Amino acid sequence: MSRKPKTSKGPLQVYWDNPPGPKQGVTIERIVRGHVFTRRVEHGGLVSPTEAANALNVTRVWIYRLIGDGKLKMVKKKGQFAIPLSSLKEYRHARGDDKGPWLKG
């Protein structure tokens, strides 16, 4: 009996809009079997925990820890958990990551 090879969802990239601001959104690119799928999330949208982890440059476990500590909000929509993009932006602002490296000092 032969096994089916594991398939992964492939690399995931999250690009924040520039310039940062209250209406800032993200573009999410995922490569699946050599095809690039792009999804645009506006400022009022939702992202998955995996996408949130990639956007903040942390692990998914760290995202769940932030949710448990009350630093990120989580909603359940159609049986799946999602994180509001506004919650990610608030956390980035509190952490000081919403400014470019040229503004930090």
C-alpha positions in Angstrom: 0.0 0.0 0.0 1.5 3.3 -1.0 1.1 6.5 1.0 -0.1 9.7 -0.3 2.5 12.4 0.0 1.8 15.2 2.4 0.5 18.4 0.9 1.1 21.7 2.6 -0.6 25.0 2.0 2.8 26.4 0.9 4.5 29.6 1.7 2.3 32.5 3.0 3.2 36.1 2.7 1.3 39.1 4.3 1.9 42.5 2.9 0.7 45.6 4.9 -0.5 48.6 2.9 1.7 51.6 2.9 1.3 54.2 4.3 0.0 52.9 7.6 -3.2 54.4 8.9 -6.7 53.7 10.2 -7.9 52.4 6.7 -4.8 50.2 6.2 -5.4 46.7 4.9 -3.3 43.7 3.9 -2.7 41.5 0.9 -2.2 37.8 1.6 -0.4 35.6 -1.0 -0.4 31.9 -0.7 1.3 29.5 -3.0 -0.4 26.2 -3.5 1.0 23.6 -5.9 2.8 26.3 -7.9 -0.2 28.6 -8.2 -0.3 32.0 -6.4 -3.5 32.9 -4.8 -4.0 36.5 -3.6 -6.6 37.7 -1.1 -7.2 41.3 -0.1 -8.3 42.0 3.4 -9.7 45.5 4.0 -9.4 47.3 7.4 -12.6 45.7 8.7 -11.8 42.2 7.6 -10.8 39.0 9.3 -7.7 36.9 9.1 -6.9 33.3 10.2 -4.6 32.7 13.2 -1.9 31.5 10.7 -2.2 34.7 8.7 -2.1 36.7 11.9 1.1 35.0 13.0 2.7 35.7 9.7 1.6 39.3 9.7 3.2 39.8 13.2 6.3 37.7 12.6 5.4 35.3 15.5 4.3 31.7 15.8 0.7 30.6 15.8 1.2 29.4 19.4 2.2 33.0 20.3 -1.0 34.3 18.6 -3.1 31.9 20.8 -1.2 33.1 23.8 -2.0 36.8 23.0 -5.6 35.8 22.6 -5.6 34.1 26.0 -4.0 37.2 27.6 -6.7 39.4 26.0 -4.2 41.3 23.8 -5.9 40.1 20.6 -9.6 39.6 19.9 -10.9 36.4 18.3 -14.3 35.8 16.7 -16.0 32.7 15.5 -17.5 32.9 12.0 -19.2 30.0 10.3 -17.5 27.6 12.8 -14.0 28.9 12.3 -12.0 31.2 14.4 -10.7 34.4 12.9 -9.0 37.6 14.2 -10.2 41.0 13.2 -7.5 43.0 11.3 -8.3 46.0 13.5 -7.1 43.9 16.5 -3.8 43.1 14.8 -3.3 46.8 14.0 -4.0 47.8 17.6 -1.5 45.2 18.8 1.1 46.4 16.3 0.6 50.0 17.3 1.0 49.1 21.0 4.1 47.2 20.2 5.5 50.0 18.1 5.7 48.0 14.8 3.4 50.1 12.8 6.1 52.6 12.0 8.9 52.1 9.4 12.4 51.4 10.6 13.3 55.0 9.5 10.9 56.4 12.1 12.0 54.4 15.1 14.6 56.0 17.2 
